[in-house]
Amino acid sequence: MKRLIIYCTISIFIALIWVSSCTHPSKIITTPSNNGYPESIASILVSKCTYSGCHNQASYQNAGLLLLDSWAHLFQGGISGAVVVAYNTTYSPLLAYCNPDSTSLIYVKDAGHFGSHPAPTTAEYNTLYNWIAKGAPDNSGNIPFAANAATRQKMYITVSGCNLVAVVDGQSKLVMRYIPVGTYPGNNSMHDIVVSSDGNYGYIAFYLGQLLQKFDTRTDTIVGYTDLSGTVPGGQGQWGILQLSPSDTAIMVSGYQSAGSLVTINTSTMKINNKMTIDPNNNGSSGLIYPHGIANNATFDTFFVTLQYGNVVDKISFTGGFSPKYLSINNNAPVAASTASTPDPHQIQMTPDNSRYFVSCQNSNEVRVMDAHADTLIKAIPVGPFPQEMAIYPSKNYLFVACLLDSVNRTLPPSYGNIGTVFVIDYNTYQVVATLKGDFNTPHDVAVDSIDGLIYIVSENNYTGGIPAHHVTACGGNAGWYTVYNLNTLQPADNIRYELAKFPYAISNRF
């Protein structure tokens, strides 16, 4: 949270990186009987991009792993992930490579990219631009990733630098859409995102903002909001973590301030439930000092809230009237202020049976295990430096912990560009099963896609300014990314750095 306050004062930038060549395992490639493009698009991409040494079947492995001989292959992406995002001309990297205007921000300064072959003309660029703006349909009018909207597995990633939510298709692992969010004046810097258990709706909290937004996952559009400005002085509550009830009928959000807030909202009406809300303006802060993570019991009437500075989880019950209780997570006297020796609890993760919860401690570099019924400490598990968000995979009893600044457990020092690990813990035995040391740069959040057997790891790319971008897009700066691991092998699912815009932060899975 300290970092987020700093980042929000920095100029907001964005970038998408294109790595031009690398050796990787082959894709599953079949020769298309029809390239699938509309005729006007085929005359540009097939004729100007699929010659020898470039994006044809003989050469694509050394051309960014991008094959452009058909519409279907285009939407398998390249070494940097998606190259065309339907309806989005700003964040479709293909346009940066086909733009003849060297003065444009959306331009790759790579004079040799087309070699001796003619680059697209301004008219051809405009044709590509308009095609993508209309959804990049194939020659039969089919929009990529539009089928099976009610059941498609997706991952949702907040791209806080430009107020976007990246929608990732579970099967291809590519960004399939971007949702513009935070359109209310002053509503920006997304903190958390969560999708309902039925997969129909998602919710977004803004660290700098007055609204909590609701979106429909079948259409990927904003469909509602709650105005939170009346709950805190000045209107902006520094809204943090979201916690949905087991039935999806209510959602709680924490407000990160010295006199903090917990606001509960009816997800159907998007109205505040004052009986389960604690806020400085109406009901008093009641000892909520910089609250962050939230976990709940099975009946959604008792909550465990991390107070980020000190050694405290605040246990709050709304049964029979409001009843708070400070719990120490290190057996010392409860204190809600940071010192050199306090663990400083960040996030909290409940076990599936609601018997225990895990707390990531960003100052002591531990995950602490607490008994949710006896309110006692069970164990402290050492992990890498600055542990942040966590995710559960019940099928293997895995707890994934993103350690943002871990260079201790890496082979190469951070000067080589990568920093951070993900610890995998058996949440029943409390043993570390594995430490993932992949292509990360400040990995902040993780999410499990149990349908496709994958774990997604989101890198902010903010350590010492981040790894530089290859080209500049509408907002400039360095791109963040996500990497994907196999849940069964705990090995990379591929060798792709799926690039996003500036400062990806939180992730949630659909289904």
C-alpha positions as CSV (number, residue, x, y, z in Angstrom):
1,M,0.0,0.0,0.0
2,K,2.9,2.4,0.7
3,R,4.1,1.7,-2.9
4,L,0.6,2.4,-4.3
5,I,0.5,5.8,-2.7
6,I,3.8,6.7,-4.3
7,Y,2.8,5.3,-7.7
8,C,-0.4,7.3,-7.8
9,T,1.7,10.5,-7.7
10,I,3.7,9.5,-10.7
11,S,2.7,10.4,-14.3
12,I,0.5,7.7,-15.7
13,F,2.1,5.9,-18.6
14,I,1.5,2.8,-20.7
15,A,3.4,0.6,-23.1
16,L,3.2,-2.6,-25.0
17,I,6.5,-4.4,-25.8
18,W,7.1,-6.4,-28.9
19,V,10.1,-8.8,-28.9
20,S,11.1,-9.3,-32.5
21,S,12.8,-12.6,-32.3
22,C,13.2,-15.6,-30.1
23,T,13.3,-19.4,-30.2
24,H,10.4,-21.2,-28.7
25,P,8.6,-24.5,-29.1
26,S,6.4,-24.7,-32.2
27,K,2.7,-23.9,-32.1
28,I,0.2,-26.4,-33.3
29,I,0.0,-25.2,-36.9
30,T,-2.3,-26.4,-39.7
31,T,-2.3,-25.0,-43.2
32,P,-5.6,-23.1,-43.6
33,S,-7.6,-23.9,-46.7
34,N,-8.9,-20.3,-46.5
35,N,-6.9,-17.5,-44.7
36,G,-10.1,-16.3,-43.1
37,Y,-9.4,-12.6,-43.4
38,P,-11.7,-10.2,-45.2
39,E,-10.3,-9.6,-48.6
40,S,-9.1,-6.1,-47.9
41,I,-7.2,-7.3,-44.8
42,A,-5.7,-10.3,-46.5
43,S,-4.3,-8.1,-49.2
44,I,-2.3,-6.3,-46.6
45,L,-1.3,-8.9,-44.0
46,V,-0.8,-11.9,-46.2
47,S,0.8,-10.1,-49.1
48,K,3.1,-7.8,-47.0
49,C,3.8,-9.9,-43.9
50,T,4.1,-13.6,-44.7
51,Y,7.1,-13.7,-47.0
52,S,10.2,-15.7,-46.3
53,G,12.0,-14.7,-43.2
54,C,8.9,-13.1,-41.7
55,H,5.5,-14.2,-40.4
56,N,4.9,-17.3,-42.6
57,Q,5.0,-20.9,-41.5
58,A,8.6,-21.4,-42.4
59,S,9.9,-18.3,-40.5
60,Y,7.4,-17.3,-37.7
61,Q,9.4,-18.9,-34.9
62,N,12.2,-16.4,-35.5
63,A,9.7,-13.5,-36.1
64,G,8.3,-13.0,-32.6
65,L,6.4,-16.4,-32.8
66,L,3.8,-14.5,-34.8
67,L,2.1,-16.3,-37.7
68,L,0.0,-14.0,-39.9
69,D,-1.0,-16.4,-42.8
70,S,-4.6,-16.7,-41.5
71,W,-7.1,-14.9,-39.2
72,A,-7.1,-17.9,-36.9
73,H,-3.3,-17.8,-36.5
74,L,-3.4,-14.1,-35.9
75,F,-5.5,-14.7,-32.8
76,Q,-2.9,-17.2,-31.5
77,G,-0.7,-14.2,-30.8
78,G,3.0,-14.0,-30.6
79,I,5.9,-14.0,-28.1
80,S,4.4,-10.9,-26.4
81,G,0.8,-12.2,-26.3
82,A,-2.1,-10.6,-28.2
83,V,-1.2,-8.4,-31.2
84,V,-4.8,-7.5,-32.0
85,V,-7.5,-6.7,-29.4
86,A,-10.9,-6.5,-30.9
87,Y,-12.5,-3.0,-30.9
88,N,-9.3,-1.5,-29.4
89,T,-7.0,0.4,-31.8
90,T,-4.9,2.0,-29.0
91,Y,-3.7,-1.3,-27.5
92,S,-3.4,-3.5,-30.6
93,P,0.4,-3.7,-31.2
94,L,-0.1,-4.7,-34.9
95,L,-1.0,-1.1,-35.7
96,A,2.2,0.2,-34.2
97,Y,4.2,-2.0,-36.6
98,C,2.1,-1.0,-39.6
99,N,1.9,2.7,-39.0
100,P,3.7,4.7,-41.7
101,D,3.6,7.8,-39.6
102,S,7.0,7.9,-37.7
103,T,5.8,10.9,-35.7
104,S,2.9,9.0,-34.1
105,L,3.2,7.7,-30.6
106,I,1.7,4.4,-31.8
107,Y,4.7,3.6,-33.9
108,V,7.6,1.2,-33.7
109,K,10.8,2.8,-34.7
110,D,12.2,-0.2,-36.6
111,A,13.2,0.9,-40.0
112,G,14.3,-2.6,-41.1
113,H,11.1,-4.4,-40.0
114,F,9.8,-4.8,-43.5
115,G,13.3,-5.3,-45.1
116,S,13.2,-4.7,-48.8
117,H,9.5,-5.2,-48.9
118,P,7.1,-2.3,-49.1
119,A,5.6,-1.2,-45.8
120,P,1.9,-0.6,-45.5
121,T,0.7,2.7,-46.9
122,T,-1.3,5.3,-45.0
123,A,-4.5,4.0,-46.8
124,E,-3.6,0.4,-45.8
125,Y,-3.0,1.4,-42.2
126,N,-6.3,3.1,-42.1
127,T,-8.0,0.0,-43.5
128,L,-6.4,-2.1,-40.7
129,Y,-7.3,0.6,-38.1
130,N,-10.9,0.6,-39.1
131,W,-11.1,-3.2,-39.2
132,I,-9.9,-3.5,-35.6
133,A,-12.2,-0.7,-34.5
134,K,-15.1,-2.7,-35.8
135,G,-14.0,-5.8,-33.9
136,A,-11.5,-7.4,-36.3
137,P,-14.0,-9.8,-37.8
138,D,-13.2,-12.7,-40.1
139,N,-14.5,-13.0,-43.6
140,S,-17.8,-14.3,-42.3
141,G,-18.3,-11.5,-39.8
142,N,-17.2,-13.5,-36.7
143,I,-15.7,-11.4,-34.0
144,P,-12.7,-13.1,-32.2
145,F,-13.6,-14.6,-28.8
146,A,-17.3,-13.5,-29.1
147,A,-18.8,-17.0,-29.0
148,N,-20.0,-18.7,-25.8
149,A,-20.2,-15.4,-23.9
150,A,-22.1,-17.0,-21.0
151,T,-19.7,-19.8,-20.3
152,R,-16.3,-18.6,-21.6
153,Q,-13.5,-18.8,-19.0
154,K,-11.8,-15.5,-18.5
155,M,-9.3,-13.8,-16.2
156,Y,-9.8,-10.1,-15.4
157,I,-6.7,-7.9,-14.7
158,T,-6.7,-4.3,-13.5
159,V,-4.3,-2.2,-15.6
160,S,-4.2,0.7,-13.2
161,G,-2.0,3.1,-15.2
162,C,-4.7,3.8,-17.7
163,N,-7.9,2.8,-16.0
164,L,-8.4,-0.4,-18.1
165,V,-9.5,-3.9,-17.2
166,A,-7.8,-6.5,-19.4
167,V,-10.1,-9.4,-20.3
168,V,-8.0,-12.6,-20.9
169,D,-9.5,-15.6,-22.7
170,G,-8.8,-18.7,-20.6
171,Q,-8.2,-21.1,-23.5
172,S,-5.8,-19.0,-25.6
173,K,-4.4,-17.0,-22.6
174,L,-4.5,-13.9,-24.7
175,V,-6.0,-10.5,-23.9
176,M,-9.3,-10.5,-25.8
177,R,-10.8,-7.2,-24.8
178,Y,-10.1,-4.1,-22.7
179,I,-12.8,-2.5,-20.6
180,P,-12.5,1.3,-20.0
181,V,-13.3,1.9,-16.3
182,G,-13.2,4.8,-13.8
183,T,-15.0,7.2,-16.1
184,Y,-16.4,9.1,-13.2
185,P,-14.3,12.3,-12.6
186,G,-11.5,11.6,-10.2
187,N,-12.2,7.8,-10.2
188,N,-8.9,6.2,-11.0
189,S,-6.0,3.9,-9.8
190,M,-7.8,0.6,-9.5
191,H,-6.9,-1.4,-6.5
192,D,-8.9,-4.7,-6.5
193,I,-11.2,-6.7,-8.8
194,V,-13.4,-9.7,-8.0
195,V,-15.8,-11.8,-10.0
196,S,-18.9,-13.4,-8.6
197,S,-19.0,-17.2,-8.1
198,D,-21.8,-17.5,-10.7
199,G,-19.5,-15.8,-13.2
200,N,-22.0,-13.2,-14.2
201,Y,-20.6,-10.0,-12.7
202,G,-17.4,-8.4,-11.6
203,Y,-16.6,-5.5,-9.2
204,I,-13.8,-2.9,-9.2
205,A,-12.5,-0.8,-6.3
206,F,-10.5,2.4,-6.9
207,Y,-7.8,3.6,-4.6
208,L,-8.3,7.2,-5.8
209,G,-12.0,7.4,-6.4
210,Q,-15.5,7.7,-5.1
211,L,-17.3,4.8,-6.9
212,L,-17.3,1.0,-6.8
213,Q,-18.1,-0.2,-10.3
214,K,-20.0,-3.3,-11.4
215,F,-19.5,-4.9,-14.8
216,D,-21.3,-7.7,-16.7
217,T,-18.8,-10.5,-17.6
218,R,-21.0,-11.7,-20.5
219,T,-20.8,-8.3,-22.3
220,D,-17.7,-6.9,-20.6
221,T,-19.4,-3.6,-20.0
222,I,-20.0,-1.4,-16.9
223,V,-23.6,-1.9,-15.7
224,G,-23.7,-0.2,-12.3
225,Y,-22.0,1.6,-9.5
226,T,-22.2,2.6,-5.9
227,D,-21.3,6.2,-4.8
228,L,-19.1,5.8,-1.7
229,S,-18.3,9.6,-1.3
230,G,-20.7,10.0,1.6
231,T,-19.0,7.5,3.8
232,V,-15.6,9.2,4.3
233,P,-14.3,12.8,4.8
234,G,-13.3,14.3,1.4
235,G,-15.2,11.6,-0.5
236,Q,-12.2,9.4,-1.5
237,G,-11.8,6.5,0.8
238,Q,-8.7,4.9,-0.7
239,W,-10.8,1.9,-1.5
240,G,-8.9,-1.4,-1.3
241,I,-9.9,-5.0,-1.1
242,L,-13.2,-6.5,-2.2
243,Q,-14.8,-9.5,-0.5
244,L,-18.0,-11.1,-1.9
245,S,-20.4,-13.1,0.2
246,P,-20.7,-16.8,-0.5
247,S,-24.1,-16.2,-2.2
248,D,-22.9,-13.2,-4.2
249,T,-25.7,-11.1,-2.7
250,A,-23.3,-8.7,-0.9
251,I,-19.8,-7.3,-1.3
252,M,-17.6,-5.6,1.3
253,V,-14.9,-3.1,0.5
254,S,-12.2,-1.8,2.8
255,G,-11.3,1.9,2.9
256,Y,-7.6,2.4,3.6
257,Q,-7.2,5.4,5.9
258,S,-6.1,6.1,9.4
259,A,-9.8,6.2,10.3
260,G,-10.7,3.4,8.0
261,S,-13.9,2.0,6.6
262,L,-15.7,-1.2,5.9
263,V,-18.6,-0.7,3.6
264,T,-21.1,-3.5,2.6
265,I,-23.1,-3.2,-0.5
266,N,-26.2,-5.1,-1.8
267,T,-25.0,-6.4,-5.2
268,S,-28.5,-6.4,-6.7
269,T,-29.4,-2.8,-5.8
270,M,-25.9,-1.5,-5.4
271,K,-27.1,0.3,-2.3
272,I,-25.0,0.5,0.9
273,N,-26.1,-1.8,3.8
274,N,-25.7,0.6,6.8
275,K,-26.2,-2.2,9.3
276,M,-23.0,-3.9,8.1
277,T,-20.9,-0.7,7.4
278,I,-18.3,1.0,9.5
279,D,-17.2,4.4,8.3
280,P,-15.9,7.7,9.8
281,N,-18.8,9.8,8.6
282,N,-21.7,7.7,9.9
283,N,-20.7,5.0,12.3
284,G,-17.2,5.8,13.5
285,S,-14.0,4.1,12.5
286,S,-14.0,1.8,15.6
287,G,-10.3,1.1,15.6
288,L,-10.0,0.4,11.9
289,I,-6.5,1.9,11.3
290,Y,-5.4,1.4,7.7
291,P,-7.5,-1.7,7.1
292,H,-6.7,-3.7,4.0
293,G,-7.3,-7.5,3.6
294,I,-10.7,-9.1,4.4
295,A,-11.8,-12.6,5.1
296,N,-15.2,-13.8,6.3
297,N,-16.9,-16.8,8.0
298,A,-19.3,-19.0,6.1
299,T,-22.4,-16.9,7.1
300,F,-20.8,-13.6,6.1
301,D,-21.4,-11.9,9.5
302,T,-18.0,-12.2,11.0
303,F,-14.9,-10.7,9.4
304,F,-11.2,-10.7,9.8
305,V,-9.5,-7.5,8.6
306,T,-5.8,-6.9,8.4
307,L,-4.6,-3.6,9.9
308,Q,-1.6,-3.1,7.7
309,Y,0.8,-1.5,10.2
310,G,1.5,-3.5,13.3
311,N,0.6,-7.0,14.3
312,V,-3.2,-6.9,14.3
313,V,-6.1,-8.7,12.6
314,D,-9.4,-7.0,13.6
315,K,-12.1,-9.6,14.2
316,I,-15.5,-7.9,13.6
317,S,-18.9,-9.5,14.2
318,F,-22.2,-8.0,13.2
319,T,-24.2,-10.6,15.0
320,G,-26.1,-9.1,17.9
321,G,-24.6,-5.7,17.3
322,F,-21.2,-4.5,16.2
323,S,-18.4,-6.2,18.1
324,P,-14.7,-5.7,17.2
325,K,-11.7,-7.5,18.7
326,Y,-8.0,-7.0,18.1
327,L,-6.1,-10.3,17.5
328,S,-2.4,-10.4,17.7
329,I,-0.8,-12.5,15.0
330,N,2.6,-12.9,16.7
331,N,1.5,-13.4,20.4
332,N,2.7,-10.0,21.4
333,A,0.4,-7.3,22.7
334,P,-1.8,-6.0,19.8
335,V,-0.5,-2.8,18.3
336,A,-1.8,-1.0,15.2
337,A,1.4,0.8,14.3
338,S,4.5,-0.3,12.4
339,T,7.9,-0.8,14.0
340,A,11.0,-2.6,12.9
341,S,9.8,-5.8,14.5
342,T,6.1,-5.8,13.6
343,P,5.0,-8.2,10.9
344,D,2.7,-5.6,9.2
345,P,-0.1,-7.9,7.9
346,H,-1.1,-7.2,4.3
347,Q,-3.5,-9.7,2.8
348,I,-5.6,-12.5,4.3
349,Q,-6.8,-15.8,2.8
350,M,-9.4,-18.1,4.4
351,T,-9.2,-21.9,3.9
352,P,-12.1,-23.5,2.0
353,D,-13.5,-25.0,5.3
354,N,-13.3,-21.6,7.1
355,S,-11.2,-23.2,9.9
356,R,-8.0,-21.2,9.4
357,Y,-6.7,-18.2,7.6
358,F,-3.3,-17.1,6.3
359,V,-1.9,-13.6,6.6
360,S,0.9,-12.3,4.4
361,C,3.3,-10.2,6.5
362,Q,5.2,-7.8,4.3
363,N,7.7,-6.6,7.0
364,S,8.7,-9.9,8.5
365,N,8.5,-11.8,5.2
366,E,6.2,-14.5,6.5
367,V,2.9,-16.1,6.1
368,R,1.2,-16.5,9.5
369,V,-1.4,-19.2,10.0
370,M,-4.3,-18.4,12.4
371,D,-7.0,-20.6,13.9
372,A,-10.3,-18.9,12.8
373,H,-12.2,-20.3,15.8
374,A,-9.7,-20.1,18.7
375,D,-8.2,-16.8,17.4
376,T,-4.7,-18.2,18.0
377,L,-1.5,-18.4,16.1
378,I,-0.8,-21.8,14.6
379,K,2.5,-21.3,12.7
380,A,4.7,-18.8,10.9
381,I,6.0,-19.8,7.5
382,P,9.0,-17.9,6.1
383,V,8.6,-16.8,2.5
384,G,10.4,-14.3,0.2
385,P,10.6,-10.5,0.8
386,F,7.5,-8.4,0.7
387,P,4.7,-11.0,0.3
388,Q,1.5,-9.6,-1.1
389,E,-1.5,-11.3,-2.6
390,M,-2.5,-15.0,-2.3
391,A,-4.6,-17.6,-4.0
392,I,-5.9,-21.0,-3.1
393,Y,-6.1,-24.2,-5.2
394,P,-8.1,-26.7,-3.2
395,S,-7.5,-29.7,-5.5
396,K,-3.9,-29.9,-4.4
397,N,-4.1,-27.9,-1.1
398,Y,-1.9,-25.2,-2.6
399,L,-1.6,-21.7,-1.3
400,F,0.2,-19.3,-3.8
401,V,1.9,-16.3,-2.3
402,A,3.3,-13.5,-4.5
403,C,6.6,-12.2,-3.0
404,L,7.0,-8.8,-4.7
405,L,10.7,-8.0,-4.0
406,D,12.3,-11.4,-3.6
407,S,15.8,-11.5,-5.0
408,V,17.1,-13.8,-2.2
409,N,15.5,-16.9,-3.7
410,R,16.3,-16.1,-7.3
411,T,19.3,-17.4,-9.4
412,L,20.0,-14.1,-11.0
413,P,20.2,-10.7,-9.2
414,P,17.5,-8.1,-10.0
415,S,20.0,-6.2,-12.1
416,Y,19.3,-8.8,-14.8
417,G,15.7,-7.5,-15.0
418,N,13.8,-10.0,-13.0
419,I,12.8,-9.8,-9.3
420,G,10.1,-11.5,-7.3
421,T,9.0,-15.1,-6.7
422,V,5.8,-17.0,-6.0
423,F,5.9,-19.4,-3.0
424,V,3.7,-22.5,-3.2
425,I,2.7,-23.8,0.2
426,D,0.7,-26.9,1.2
427,Y,-1.9,-25.3,3.4
428,N,-2.5,-28.4,5.4
429,T,1.1,-29.4,6.1
430,Y,2.4,-25.8,6.0
431,Q,5.4,-27.0,3.9
432,V,6.8,-25.0,1.0
433,V,6.2,-27.2,-2.1
434,A,8.0,-25.0,-4.6
435,T,9.3,-21.6,-5.3
436,L,8.5,-20.2,-8.7
437,K,11.3,-18.1,-10.1
438,G,10.1,-17.2,-13.6
439,D,9.9,-14.2,-15.8
440,F,8.6,-11.8,-13.1
441,N,9.3,-8.2,-12.2
442,T,7.5,-7.3,-9.0
443,P,4.8,-9.9,-9.1
444,H,1.9,-8.5,-7.1
445,D,-1.1,-10.8,-7.5
446,V,-1.9,-14.4,-8.5
447,A,-5.1,-16.2,-9.6
448,V,-6.0,-19.8,-10.2
449,D,-7.8,-20.9,-13.4
450,S,-8.8,-24.4,-12.2
451,I,-10.9,-25.0,-15.4
452,D,-7.8,-24.8,-17.6
453,G,-5.3,-26.0,-15.0
454,L,-3.3,-22.7,-14.9
455,I,-2.0,-20.2,-12.4
456,Y,-1.7,-16.5,-13.6
457,I,1.0,-14.3,-12.1
458,V,0.8,-10.5,-12.6
459,S,4.0,-8.5,-12.7
460,E,3.8,-4.7,-12.1
461,N,7.3,-4.2,-13.7
462,N,8.1,-1.4,-11.3
463,Y,11.4,-2.4,-9.8
464,T,13.9,0.4,-10.3
465,G,11.7,1.8,-13.1
466,G,10.9,-1.5,-14.7
467,I,12.2,-3.2,-17.8
468,P,12.2,-0.7,-20.7
469,A,9.6,-0.8,-23.3
470,H,10.3,-1.6,-27.0
471,H,8.0,1.0,-28.3
472,V,5.7,3.7,-26.9
473,T,1.9,3.7,-27.2
474,A,-0.7,6.2,-26.3
475,C,0.5,6.8,-22.7
476,G,4.2,5.9,-23.0
477,G,6.3,4.1,-20.4
478,N,7.0,0.5,-19.5
479,A,4.6,-2.4,-19.8
480,G,3.6,-4.9,-17.1
481,W,2.7,-8.4,-18.0
482,Y,1.4,-11.7,-16.8
483,T,3.0,-15.2,-17.0
484,V,1.2,-18.5,-16.9
485,Y,2.1,-21.7,-15.1
486,N,0.7,-25.2,-15.2
487,L,-1.1,-26.1,-11.9
488,N,-0.1,-29.8,-12.0
489,T,3.6,-29.4,-12.9
490,L,4.3,-26.0,-11.4
491,Q,6.3,-25.3,-14.6
492,P,5.7,-22.5,-17.1
493,A,2.7,-23.3,-19.4
494,D,4.7,-21.6,-22.2
495,N,7.5,-19.1,-22.8
496,I,5.4,-16.1,-23.5
497,R,5.4,-12.8,-21.7
498,Y,1.8,-11.7,-22.0
499,E,2.2,-8.0,-22.1
500,L,-0.3,-5.4,-20.8
501,A,-0.4,-1.7,-20.3
502,K,1.2,0.3,-17.5
503,F,1.0,-1.0,-13.9
504,P,-1.2,-4.2,-13.9
505,Y,-2.1,-4.8,-10.3
506,A,-4.9,-7.2,-9.4
507,I,-6.4,-10.3,-11.0
508,S,-9.6,-12.3,-10.6
509,N,-10.9,-15.4,-12.4
510,R,-14.3,-16.1,-13.8
511,F,-15.5,-19.6,-12.7
